[in-house]
Amino acid sequence: MTDGQGDDQFEATSTEARGGPTVLRILVGAQLRKHREASGITRQAAADAIRGSEAKMSRLEAGRVRFKLRDVADLLTVYGVADGSVRDEMLNLAAQANEQSWWHTYNDTIPEWFSTYVGLEQAATIIRTYEVQYVPGLLQTEAYAHAVIELGQAVGAQILQRVELRIHRQQVLYSERPPDFWAVIDEAVLRRNMGGRQVMRDQLDHILEASKRPNITVQVVPFDRSDAAAVGGPFTLLRFAEPDLADVVYLEQLNSALYLNRDIDVEVYLKIIDRLAAGALTPRRSTELITSVRDAL
Protein backbone atom coordinates (compact mmCIF):
# COMPACT_ATOMS: atom_id res chain seq x y z
CA MET A 1 0.00 0.00 0.00
CA THR A 2 1.35 3.41 -0.91
CA ASP A 3 1.26 6.30 1.53
CA GLY A 4 -1.21 8.11 -0.69
CA GLN A 5 -3.58 5.13 -0.77
CA GLY A 6 -3.40 4.84 2.98
CA ASP A 7 -4.29 8.51 3.42
CA ASP A 8 -7.29 8.19 1.08
CA GLN A 9 -8.66 5.20 2.98
CA PHE A 10 -8.15 6.93 6.33
CA GLU A 11 -9.98 10.03 5.09
CA ALA A 12 -12.89 7.89 3.94
CA THR A 13 -13.09 6.10 7.28
CA SER A 14 -12.95 9.32 9.26
CA THR A 15 -15.79 10.74 7.19
CA GLU A 16 -18.17 7.91 7.98
CA ALA A 17 -19.03 9.15 11.45
CA ARG A 18 -20.38 12.43 10.12
CA GLY A 19 -21.37 11.92 6.50
CA GLY A 20 -22.65 8.39 6.79
CA PRO A 21 -23.39 6.17 3.79
CA THR A 22 -24.06 9.07 1.41
CA VAL A 23 -20.50 10.34 1.56
CA LEU A 24 -18.96 6.88 1.78
CA ARG A 25 -20.68 5.88 -1.46
CA ILE A 26 -19.17 8.91 -3.18
CA LEU A 27 -15.71 8.18 -1.79
CA VAL A 28 -15.78 4.48 -2.65
CA GLY A 29 -17.04 5.30 -6.13
CA ALA A 30 -14.22 7.82 -6.57
CA GLN A 31 -11.65 5.24 -5.45
CA LEU A 32 -13.00 2.69 -7.92
CA ARG A 33 -12.79 5.26 -10.71
CA LYS A 34 -9.18 6.08 -9.79
CA HIS A 35 -8.19 2.41 -9.83
CA ARG A 36 -9.93 1.91 -13.18
CA GLU A 37 -8.25 4.91 -14.77
CA ALA A 38 -4.84 3.90 -13.36
CA SER A 39 -5.24 0.47 -14.92
CA GLY A 40 -6.20 1.91 -18.30
CA ILE A 41 -9.52 0.05 -18.43
CA THR A 42 -12.52 1.68 -20.07
CA ARG A 43 -15.79 2.12 -18.24
CA GLN A 44 -17.50 -0.24 -20.70
CA ALA A 45 -14.89 -2.95 -20.12
CA ALA A 46 -15.34 -2.56 -16.36
CA ALA A 47 -19.09 -2.83 -16.80
CA ASP A 48 -18.69 -6.04 -18.76
CA ALA A 49 -16.62 -7.49 -15.92
CA ILE A 50 -19.53 -7.14 -13.51
CA ARG A 51 -22.18 -8.11 -16.00
CA GLY A 52 -23.61 -4.59 -16.08
CA SER A 53 -24.01 -1.60 -18.34
CA GLU A 54 -21.86 1.48 -18.76
CA ALA A 55 -24.70 3.43 -17.16
CA LYS A 56 -24.44 1.19 -14.09
CA MET A 57 -20.71 1.83 -13.89
CA SER A 58 -21.34 5.55 -14.14
CA ARG A 59 -23.75 5.38 -11.20
CA LEU A 60 -21.32 3.26 -9.18
CA GLU A 61 -18.43 5.66 -9.71
CA ALA A 62 -20.64 8.64 -8.87
CA GLY A 63 -21.74 6.98 -5.62
CA ARG A 64 -25.41 7.14 -6.52
CA VAL A 65 -26.22 3.49 -5.80
CA ARG A 66 -25.43 0.86 -3.20
CA PHE A 67 -22.59 -1.57 -3.86
CA LYS A 68 -22.68 -5.30 -4.38
CA LEU A 69 -19.56 -6.50 -2.61
CA ARG A 70 -19.02 -9.12 -5.32
CA ASP A 71 -18.96 -6.33 -7.92
CA VAL A 72 -16.41 -4.35 -5.92
CA ALA A 73 -14.19 -7.43 -5.50
CA ASP A 74 -14.44 -8.30 -9.20
CA LEU A 75 -13.59 -4.74 -10.23
CA LEU A 76 -10.54 -4.63 -7.97
CA THR A 77 -9.35 -7.89 -9.53
CA VAL A 78 -9.84 -6.52 -13.06
CA TYR A 79 -7.98 -3.36 -12.06
CA GLY A 80 -5.04 -5.41 -10.81
CA VAL A 81 -5.42 -4.42 -7.16
CA ALA A 82 -3.80 -7.41 -5.48
CA ASP A 83 -2.78 -5.90 -2.13
CA GLY A 84 -4.93 -7.71 0.43
CA SER A 85 -5.06 -4.78 2.85
CA VAL A 86 -6.25 -2.39 0.12
CA ARG A 87 -8.91 -4.86 -1.04
CA ASP A 88 -10.09 -5.51 2.52
CA GLU A 89 -10.33 -1.81 3.27
CA MET A 90 -12.26 -1.09 0.07
CA LEU A 91 -14.69 -3.94 0.73
CA ASN A 92 -15.11 -2.78 4.33
CA LEU A 93 -15.89 0.77 3.22
CA ALA A 94 -18.31 -0.51 0.57
CA ALA A 95 -20.12 -2.52 3.25
CA GLN A 96 -20.33 0.56 5.49
CA ALA A 97 -21.64 2.56 2.54
CA ASN A 98 -24.54 0.11 2.27
CA GLU A 99 -25.61 0.67 5.86
CA GLN A 100 -28.55 2.85 6.76
CA SER A 101 -27.96 6.37 8.07
CA TRP A 102 -29.68 7.89 11.09
CA TRP A 103 -31.99 9.86 8.81
CA HIS A 104 -33.20 6.64 7.15
CA THR A 105 -36.07 6.58 9.65
CA TYR A 106 -37.44 9.71 7.95
CA ASN A 107 -37.40 8.23 4.42
CA ASP A 108 -41.19 7.91 4.36
CA THR A 109 -41.58 11.67 4.74
CA ILE A 110 -38.67 13.10 2.76
CA PRO A 111 -37.79 12.57 -0.91
CA GLU A 112 -34.62 10.72 -1.89
CA TRP A 113 -33.09 13.85 -3.42
CA PHE A 114 -33.24 15.56 -0.04
CA SER A 115 -31.86 12.55 1.80
CA THR A 116 -28.75 12.95 -0.35
CA TYR A 117 -28.43 16.56 0.77
CA VAL A 118 -28.67 15.62 4.45
CA GLY A 119 -25.76 13.22 4.02
CA LEU A 120 -23.63 15.87 2.33
CA GLU A 121 -24.58 18.49 4.91
CA GLN A 122 -23.54 16.21 7.76
CA ALA A 123 -20.12 15.67 6.17
CA ALA A 124 -19.32 19.23 5.13
CA THR A 125 -16.57 21.19 6.82
CA ILE A 126 -17.83 24.52 5.44
CA ILE A 127 -21.48 25.37 4.73
CA ARG A 128 -22.26 28.71 3.12
CA THR A 129 -25.87 29.57 2.39
CA TYR A 130 -27.93 32.43 1.01
CA GLU A 131 -31.60 32.72 1.94
CA VAL A 132 -34.20 35.20 0.74
CA GLN A 133 -37.43 33.95 2.32
CA TYR A 134 -36.86 31.90 5.45
CA VAL A 135 -34.34 31.45 8.22
CA PRO A 136 -31.87 28.73 7.11
CA GLY A 137 -32.98 25.31 8.29
CA LEU A 138 -29.93 24.80 10.52
CA LEU A 139 -30.87 27.94 12.49
CA GLN A 140 -34.63 27.42 12.81
CA THR A 141 -36.40 26.92 16.12
CA GLU A 142 -38.87 24.07 16.38
CA ALA A 143 -41.89 26.41 16.32
CA TYR A 144 -40.58 28.38 13.35
CA ALA A 145 -39.76 25.15 11.47
CA HIS A 146 -43.29 23.91 12.13
CA ALA A 147 -44.76 27.11 10.67
CA VAL A 148 -42.57 26.89 7.56
CA ILE A 149 -43.19 23.19 6.93
CA GLU A 150 -46.93 23.68 7.36
CA LEU A 151 -46.84 25.93 4.29
CA GLY A 152 -45.55 23.03 2.19
CA GLN A 153 -47.25 19.86 1.04
CA ALA A 154 -46.68 17.92 4.27
CA VAL A 155 -49.73 17.01 6.35
CA GLY A 156 -50.39 15.57 9.78
CA ALA A 157 -47.66 13.31 11.09
CA GLN A 158 -45.42 14.24 8.15
CA ILE A 159 -45.11 17.76 9.51
CA LEU A 160 -43.96 16.54 12.92
CA GLN A 161 -41.44 14.12 11.39
CA ARG A 162 -39.98 16.77 9.09
CA VAL A 163 -39.68 19.20 11.99
CA GLU A 164 -37.96 16.50 14.02
CA LEU A 165 -35.53 15.82 11.18
CA ARG A 166 -34.74 19.52 10.80
CA ILE A 167 -33.96 19.87 14.50
CA HIS A 168 -31.87 16.69 14.44
CA ARG A 169 -29.84 18.00 11.52
CA GLN A 170 -28.86 21.04 13.60
CA GLN A 171 -26.82 18.89 15.98
CA VAL A 172 -23.98 18.98 13.46
CA LEU A 173 -23.38 22.66 14.33
CA TYR A 174 -22.83 21.73 17.98
CA SER A 175 -20.78 18.58 17.47
CA GLU A 176 -17.20 18.10 18.62
CA ARG A 177 -15.89 19.11 15.19
CA PRO A 178 -18.62 21.35 13.78
CA PRO A 179 -18.52 22.80 10.29
CA ASP A 180 -18.08 26.51 9.72
CA PHE A 181 -21.59 27.73 8.96
CA TRP A 182 -21.89 31.08 7.21
CA ALA A 183 -25.38 32.37 6.40
CA VAL A 184 -26.20 35.46 4.37
CA ILE A 185 -29.90 36.28 4.67
CA ASP A 186 -32.10 38.95 3.20
CA GLU A 187 -33.68 41.45 5.58
CA ALA A 188 -37.08 40.13 4.44
CA VAL A 189 -36.30 36.91 6.33
CA LEU A 190 -36.28 38.85 9.61
CA ARG A 191 -39.51 40.67 8.90
CA ARG A 192 -41.62 37.88 7.40
CA ASN A 193 -43.97 36.83 10.21
CA MET A 194 -43.91 33.07 10.48
CA GLY A 195 -46.03 31.58 13.24
CA GLY A 196 -46.86 34.81 15.05
CA ARG A 197 -45.00 37.45 17.03
CA GLN A 198 -43.81 35.19 19.86
CA VAL A 199 -42.49 32.59 17.45
CA MET A 200 -40.59 35.30 15.60
CA ARG A 201 -39.20 36.78 18.83
CA ASP A 202 -37.93 33.37 19.89
CA GLN A 203 -36.53 32.73 16.43
CA LEU A 204 -34.59 35.98 16.27
CA ASP A 205 -33.30 35.39 19.80
CA HIS A 206 -32.12 31.97 18.66
CA ILE A 207 -30.20 33.47 15.73
CA LEU A 208 -28.57 36.00 18.03
CA GLU A 209 -27.53 33.29 20.47
CA ALA A 210 -26.30 30.91 17.76
CA SER A 211 -24.22 33.62 16.10
CA LYS A 212 -22.14 33.93 19.29
CA ARG A 213 -20.58 30.56 18.49
CA PRO A 214 -17.20 30.77 16.74
CA ASN A 215 -18.30 28.44 13.92
CA ILE A 216 -21.51 30.34 13.06
CA THR A 217 -21.60 33.62 11.14
CA VAL A 218 -24.79 35.45 10.16
CA GLN A 219 -24.92 38.47 7.87
CA VAL A 220 -27.98 40.40 6.73
CA VAL A 221 -28.47 42.04 3.35
CA PRO A 222 -30.57 45.14 4.16
CA PHE A 223 -33.33 46.43 1.90
CA ASP A 224 -31.23 49.39 0.79
CA ARG A 225 -28.56 47.14 -0.76
CA SER A 226 -29.53 46.25 -4.31
CA ASP A 227 -26.70 43.80 -5.07
CA ALA A 228 -28.77 40.79 -4.06
CA ALA A 229 -31.59 41.60 -6.48
CA ALA A 230 -29.76 40.01 -9.42
CA VAL A 231 -28.75 36.82 -7.58
CA GLY A 232 -32.01 34.92 -7.90
CA GLY A 233 -33.09 32.28 -5.42
CA PRO A 234 -31.46 30.71 -2.38
CA PHE A 235 -28.57 28.27 -2.60
CA THR A 236 -26.13 26.41 -0.38
CA LEU A 237 -22.47 25.73 -1.06
CA LEU A 238 -20.88 22.74 0.67
CA ARG A 239 -17.15 22.11 1.02
CA PHE A 240 -15.50 18.94 2.33
CA ALA A 241 -12.14 18.04 3.82
CA GLU A 242 -11.75 14.93 1.66
CA PRO A 243 -9.84 15.53 -1.59
CA ASP A 244 -12.12 13.12 -3.46
CA LEU A 245 -15.19 15.20 -2.65
CA ALA A 246 -15.64 18.24 -4.86
CA ASP A 247 -17.49 21.32 -3.64
CA VAL A 248 -21.24 21.02 -4.18
CA VAL A 249 -23.78 23.75 -4.87
CA TYR A 250 -27.28 22.74 -3.76
CA LEU A 251 -30.27 24.40 -5.43
CA GLU A 252 -33.60 23.28 -4.01
CA GLN A 253 -36.70 23.46 -6.18
CA LEU A 254 -40.35 22.74 -5.42
CA ASN A 255 -40.24 19.00 -6.07
CA SER A 256 -36.58 18.34 -6.79
CA ALA A 257 -33.07 19.69 -6.36
CA LEU A 258 -29.96 20.35 -8.41
CA TYR A 259 -26.49 19.33 -7.26
CA LEU A 260 -23.76 21.19 -9.12
CA ASN A 261 -20.16 20.09 -8.70
CA ARG A 262 -18.42 21.09 -11.93
CA ASP A 263 -15.60 23.54 -11.21
CA ILE A 264 -17.05 26.13 -13.59
CA ASP A 265 -20.46 26.07 -11.86
CA VAL A 266 -19.06 26.09 -8.34
CA GLU A 267 -16.80 29.03 -9.18
CA VAL A 268 -19.81 31.10 -10.26
CA TYR A 269 -21.57 30.54 -6.95
CA LEU A 270 -18.40 31.12 -4.95
CA LYS A 271 -18.13 34.55 -6.54
CA ILE A 272 -21.80 35.23 -5.84
CA ILE A 273 -21.61 34.29 -2.15
CA ASP A 274 -18.41 36.31 -1.75
CA ARG A 275 -20.08 39.33 -3.35
CA LEU A 276 -23.15 38.94 -1.16
CA ALA A 277 -21.04 38.71 2.00
CA ALA A 278 -19.03 41.76 1.00
CA GLY A 279 -22.19 43.76 0.33
CA ALA A 280 -24.08 42.63 3.42
CA LEU A 281 -23.86 44.20 6.84
CA THR A 282 -20.94 43.04 8.95
CA PRO A 283 -21.76 40.34 11.52
CA ARG A 284 -21.78 42.98 14.29
CA ARG A 285 -24.09 45.34 12.41
CA SER A 286 -26.24 42.39 11.39
CA THR A 287 -26.63 41.53 15.07
CA GLU A 288 -27.71 45.10 15.74
CA LEU A 289 -30.34 44.96 12.98
CA ILE A 290 -31.67 41.58 14.14
CA THR A 291 -31.90 42.94 17.68
CA SER A 292 -33.80 46.04 16.55
CA VAL A 293 -36.27 43.97 14.55
CA ARG A 294 -36.75 41.65 17.50
CA ASP A 295 -37.32 44.54 19.91
CA ALA A 296 -39.95 46.03 17.58
CA LEU A 297 -42.09 42.89 17.66
N, C-alpha and C positions, 0 to 999 in steps of 0.2 A: 504493500500500500504506500502510495506517495504521500508526502506531507500535505499536499493540496487536497487529495482525496479525503484524507483524514479530517481536515478542517471542514470540508463540505458536509461530511456525514455528521460531525459534531454540531454544526450550525443547524442542520435539519432536526436533530434530536432535541436541541435546546428550544427550538421553535414550538415543538409539539405541545408543551404545557400551556402556551398562550393561544396559538393559532389553531390547534386541533387538526382534525383530518383535512379540512379545507386547504390549509397551507401545506401540510405534508404531501397531499396529492400533487400540488404544484411543484414542490421540491423534488419528489421522486420522479415525476414526469420530466423535469428539467435534467435530472441526472441520467435518465434513460436516453434522452436526446443527445446529451454530451457523449455518452459512450457510443451511441450509434454513429454520430458524426466522426468521432475519433477513429472508428473502425472502417470508415469509408463505405458503409452500407446505406443504401437508399431506404426511404421510408416504406416504399412498396415492398422491397425485399424483406424488411423487418416484419411487415404485416403478413407476408406469406409464411414466415416462420412461426407465427402464432395463429395461423389459419383465420386471419381477419382481413379487413379491408384497409386501404390507406387512410380512409376517414376515421377508422377505429384507432389507428396509430396516432393520428393527429390529436384525437381526443385524449389518448393516454398521455402523450407528451405535454399536452396543455394542462393536465391534471383535472380534467372535467368529468372523469368517471372513476369508479372504484377499480382496483387492480385484482386480477386473478393471479395468485402467486405463481401458478404454473407458467403463465405468460411472462412474468417478470424473470423467472429462472431461465426460460427458453431464450428470451432476448439477451440476457447476460451471456449465455453460452454462445449465441450467434455473434455477439460483439467481442468475443474472445476474453471476457472477464473471468479469469480462472482463480484469482486470489480468493480463497475461502472466506477470509474476514470481510472483504468488500461485498461478496455475494450475500453473506449472512446479514450484514448490516442493511443492505438494500432490501432484502426480503423482510427483515424486521420492520423497517420503516414503511414498506408497502402494507404490511399487516396492520400497523398502527393507523395508516391512512384510511383503512377500511372500517375502523371503529367509529362508533357514533359519538358525536360531540354533545356537550351539555345542552345546546340549544335544539337538539334533535326532538326533545319532548314538545317543542312548539311547532313542529313541522305541519301539523294539521291546520294551523292558523296563519302561517306565513308562507309565501311562495318560495320556490326553490331559488329563484334569482336573488332573493333577499337573504336567504340562508348563507349563500356564498359571501355576501357582503359582511355578515356578522363574523364569519371566520377570518376574513381579511382584516377587519377592524380589530379583532382581538389580538392579531399578530403584529400590527403596525407599531413602529417605534415613533412615528410622527404622523399626526392626523391634522390636516388643515381643512377647514370647511368654511363655506360662505352660505349664509341663509338670508332669505329676503322675506319670508312669511312667518316662520315659527322659530322658537328657541331650538337650537340643535338638540337632537335626541339624547345625547350623552349629558346634557345639562338640564333636562326637564325634570320637574318634580312629578310625583305620581299623579296628583290632581290635574296638573297641566297636561300631562301625557294622556290622561283619560279624556280630557276635553278635546284634544287634537284628534285622537284615534276615533272618537265618536263621530267626527265629521266625515270619516272615510266610509268604506263599505263594510266594515266589521260590525257584527251585531252580537248582543248577548254575551255569552261566555267568551267569544272571540276577543271582545274588547278587553276583558280582564286579563286574558292570556297575553295579549300583545303589550298591554301596559306592564305586566310582570316581566316579559322579555326585555322591554326597553330599560326598566330599572336594573335588571340583572346585567345587561350590557355595560352599564355605567361603572360596575365594579372594577373594570380594567383601569380606570383613571385613578383608582385608589389602591392598586396592587403594589407589590414590593418594587417592581420595575415598571412603573406606568409610562405610557407613551407621552410625548409632548403634544398637547392638544391646543390648537390655536384656532379660535373661531372669530370670524368677521361677520357681524350681523347688521342688517339694515335697521335704522331707527324704528321703522314700522313694526318690527318684531316686538319692541318694548311696549308699543302703544296699542297693539291689537289685543283686544280684551278676549281672552280665552278662559272660559269657566267662571267669570265674575271677578269682582274687585279683590276679594280675599285671595283667590287662587293666584291672581297676577301679583299681588303683594308678596306672597310666599315665593313665587317663582323668581321674581327679581331679587329678593333676599338670597335665594339659593345661588343665583348667578354671582352675586357680590361675594358670597362666602366661598364659592368654588374658585373664583378668580384669585383668591389669596394664595392658593397652592402654587408652588413653583413650576409645576408642569402644565398649568392651565392659563391661557391668555385669552382675554376677550376684548375685542375692539368693536366699536360701533361706527357705522357710516351714517352721519347725520343727514337730515333732509336737505340741507343746503350744500351738500357735496354731490355734484352731478356725475362724477366718474363712474359710479356703479350703474347708471342707467343703461349703459351700452353692454353690460356684462351678460344679461339674460338671467336664466334661472339659477337655482342653488347647485352646488357641487361639492364634492369632498375629494381631497387628494391624500392618498395613503402612501407612506414610505416605509420600507422594511430594512432590517439590519442585514438580512441574508442576501448575498450577492446574486443568487439565482432568482430572486424575486424583484421584478421591475416595479417602479412606481405605478400606481393605479389611480386613475381618475374615475370616480363613481358618479354617474348621472342618473338619478332616479326619475322615472316617469310614472304615469298613472297606474299602469298595469305591467310594467317591466322596468328594466334598468340597462344602462350601457356601462361597460367596463372598458376603459381605454388604457392601453399600456404601451402603445407605440411611442418612441421617443419624441417624435414630432408633435403628437397630440398632447403628451404630458408637458412638454416645454411651453405650449400655448397656455395651458392652465396654470403652470407655475408663474408665468409672467403676469397673468391676470390676478392671481391671489397676492402676488407681491405688490402689484399696483393698488389693489384694494386696501391692503394693509398700510401702504404708504399714505394713501389718501384718507384713511379713517382717522378717528380721534385716537390719541395715544391711549394705552391701557388705563393710565391714571385719569385722563379726562373722560374716558368711556365710563369709568366707575362713577365719576361725578354726575354724568348724564343719567345713568341707570338709577342712581340714588335720587336724583331730582324727580324722575318719572315715578319712582316708587312712592316718594313722599306726597306726590300730587294725587295719588289714588285714594 
